[in-house]
Amino acid sequence: MIAMVAAGFGCGKGGGATIDAGDLAALQAAESTWAAAKSTCPDYHYAALASSVFGSRSTTTIEIADDQPVERSFVGYPYSGAQGDAGAEAWDEVGAAQIGTHTDGAMALTVEQLFAACQASLAQNSSQNTLTLTIGTDGVPTACGYTPNNCVDDCYTGFRLSDFTCAPWPGDAAAGD
């Protein structure tokens, strides 16, 4: 699946598109900032957020230690109309053998893999897509993706992160199965 992200898989891909010079400079500056901060941040965690205009939403919390994912937890809520949050899905994956065994949730990516995914997103044709790039603490991209122009529902491809912290994850956000 990382290969699909790195290859720029998705709608709105422009053949031969290159990254805008401003976005490329911002991404390169962010990578340099992260490279300088990484030695003080060997263990980190973040939440990857997803939501739909139709009401479903999820949070995948990912913990990385020594450049490897060590935990991935998911909490997802289906359409929350009149039914409230009934039917929420929650699970934990702990250890290399378990991580990636569920199909829902964001992939457990290191910051370096997030940069690669971001670069693929920013290589989309900017005349056909609205590009998004937000850099957060320590140079980590916290939002990076694209939305095809004239799209009306759930067309964003990329990632949105919150709560990036240079420390092990303090607790489980989901009950596992």
C-alpha positions as CSV (number, residue, x, y, z in Angstrom):
1,M,0.0,0.0,0.0
2,I,2.9,2.4,0.6
3,A,3.9,1.8,-3.0
4,M,0.5,3.0,-4.1
5,V,0.9,6.2,-2.0
6,A,4.4,6.7,-3.2
7,A,3.3,6.2,-6.8
8,G,0.7,8.9,-6.5
9,F,-2.2,6.4,-6.8
10,G,-5.6,8.1,-6.9
11,C,-7.9,10.2,-9.0
12,G,-6.7,13.6,-10.2
13,K,-3.2,12.5,-11.0
14,G,-1.7,14.6,-13.7
15,G,0.7,12.9,-16.0
16,G,4.2,14.2,-15.6
17,A,3.2,16.8,-12.9
18,T,6.1,18.2,-10.9
19,I,6.0,19.7,-7.4
20,D,5.5,23.4,-7.2
21,A,8.8,25.2,-6.4
22,G,7.3,26.7,-3.2
23,D,5.9,23.5,-1.9
24,L,9.1,21.7,-2.8
25,A,11.1,24.3,-0.9
26,A,8.8,24.0,2.1
27,L,9.0,20.2,2.1
28,Q,12.8,20.2,1.8
29,A,13.0,22.7,4.7
30,A,10.7,20.5,6.8
31,E,12.8,17.5,6.0
32,S,16.0,19.4,7.2
33,T,14.2,20.5,10.4
34,W,13.1,16.9,11.0
35,A,16.6,15.5,10.3
36,A,18.0,17.9,13.0
37,A,15.2,17.1,15.5
38,K,15.2,13.3,14.9
39,S,18.0,12.4,17.3
40,T,16.0,13.9,20.2
41,C,12.9,12.1,19.1
42,P,13.6,8.4,18.6
43,D,10.1,7.5,19.9
44,Y,7.0,9.4,18.8
45,H,3.4,9.0,18.2
46,Y,0.6,10.8,16.3
47,A,-3.0,10.5,15.4
48,A,-4.1,10.2,11.8
49,L,-7.6,11.6,11.3
50,A,-10.2,10.7,8.7
51,S,-13.8,12.0,8.3
52,S,-16.5,11.9,5.8
53,V,-19.1,14.6,4.9
54,F,-21.6,11.8,5.5
55,G,-20.7,11.7,9.2
56,S,-18.3,8.8,9.7
57,R,-15.0,9.5,11.3
58,S,-12.0,7.7,12.7
59,T,-8.7,8.2,14.5
60,T,-5.7,5.9,14.1
61,T,-3.0,6.4,16.7
62,I,0.4,5.2,15.6
63,E,3.5,4.8,17.8
64,I,7.0,4.6,16.3
65,A,10.1,3.5,18.2
66,D,13.5,3.3,16.7
67,D,12.1,3.8,13.2
68,Q,9.6,1.0,13.4
69,P,5.9,1.0,14.1
70,V,5.3,-0.7,17.5
71,E,1.6,0.0,18.0
72,R,-1.4,1.0,15.9
73,S,-4.8,1.7,17.5
74,F,-8.1,2.5,15.8
75,V,-11.4,4.0,16.8
76,G,-14.0,4.5,14.1
77,Y,-17.5,5.8,14.2
78,P,-20.0,5.1,11.4
79,Y,-22.5,7.6,10.2
80,S,-23.5,9.5,13.3
81,G,-27.0,10.7,12.3
82,A,-30.0,9.6,14.4
83,Q,-28.1,6.5,15.5
84,G,-25.5,8.4,17.5
85,D,-22.2,6.6,17.9
86,A,-23.7,3.1,18.1
87,G,-21.6,0.6,16.2
88,A,-18.2,2.2,16.9
89,E,-15.2,-0.1,16.0
90,A,-12.1,-0.2,18.1
91,W,-9.0,-2.3,18.0
92,D,-5.3,-2.3,18.9
93,E,-2.4,-3.9,17.1
94,V,0.8,-4.3,19.2
95,G,4.1,-5.5,17.8
96,A,5.4,-6.1,14.3
97,A,3.5,-9.3,13.8
98,Q,0.1,-7.6,14.4
99,I,0.6,-4.1,12.8
100,G,-1.3,-4.0,9.6
101,T,-3.6,-7.0,10.3
102,H,-6.7,-4.8,10.2
103,T,-7.8,-3.3,6.9
104,D,-9.3,-0.1,8.4
105,G,-7.3,2.8,9.7
106,A,-4.3,4.7,8.5
107,M,-1.1,2.9,7.7
108,A,1.6,3.0,10.3
109,L,4.1,5.3,8.7
110,T,7.3,6.7,10.0
111,V,8.0,10.4,9.5
112,E,10.3,9.6,6.6
113,Q,7.4,7.6,5.0
114,L,5.1,10.5,5.6
115,F,7.5,12.7,3.6
116,A,7.5,10.2,0.7
117,A,3.7,10.1,0.7
118,C,3.5,13.8,0.9
119,Q,5.9,14.2,-2.1
120,A,3.7,11.9,-4.2
121,S,0.6,14.0,-3.2
122,L,2.3,17.3,-4.1
123,A,3.3,15.9,-7.5
124,Q,-0.3,16.0,-8.6
125,N,-1.3,18.4,-11.3
126,S,-2.0,21.7,-9.6
127,S,-4.2,22.9,-12.4
128,Q,-6.5,19.9,-11.8
129,N,-6.2,19.7,-8.0
130,T,-6.0,21.8,-4.8
131,L,-2.8,20.9,-3.0
132,T,-2.5,21.0,0.8
133,L,0.7,21.2,2.8
134,T,0.9,22.0,6.5
135,I,4.2,21.6,8.4
136,G,4.0,21.2,12.2
137,T,6.4,20.7,15.1
138,D,9.9,19.5,14.4
139,G,9.3,19.8,10.6
140,V,6.7,17.0,10.5
141,P,4.1,17.4,7.8
142,T,0.7,17.4,9.6
143,A,-1.5,17.7,6.5
144,C,-0.5,16.8,3.0
145,G,-2.7,15.8,0.1
146,Y,-4.8,16.9,-2.8
147,T,-8.4,17.4,-3.7
148,P,-9.5,17.2,-7.4
149,N,-11.1,20.5,-8.5
150,N,-14.9,20.6,-8.8
151,C,-15.2,17.6,-6.4
152,V,-18.2,17.7,-4.1
153,D,-17.8,14.8,-1.6
154,D,-14.9,13.2,0.2
155,C,-12.3,13.6,-2.5
156,Y,-9.2,14.5,-0.4
157,T,-6.4,12.1,-0.8
158,G,-3.5,12.3,1.6
159,F,-3.2,12.5,5.4
160,R,-4.1,14.8,8.3
161,L,-2.4,14.3,11.6
162,S,-2.8,15.6,15.1
163,D,-1.1,15.3,18.4
164,F,2.4,14.5,17.1
165,T,4.5,14.1,20.2
166,C,8.1,13.1,20.7
167,A,7.5,10.5,23.4
168,P,6.1,6.9,23.6
169,W,2.3,6.8,23.5
170,P,1.1,7.0,27.1
171,G,-1.8,4.7,26.8
172,D,-4.3,2.7,24.7
173,A,-6.9,4.7,22.8
174,A,-8.9,1.6,21.9
175,A,-9.9,-1.7,23.3
176,G,-8.5,-4.4,21.1
177,D,-9.5,-7.5,19.4
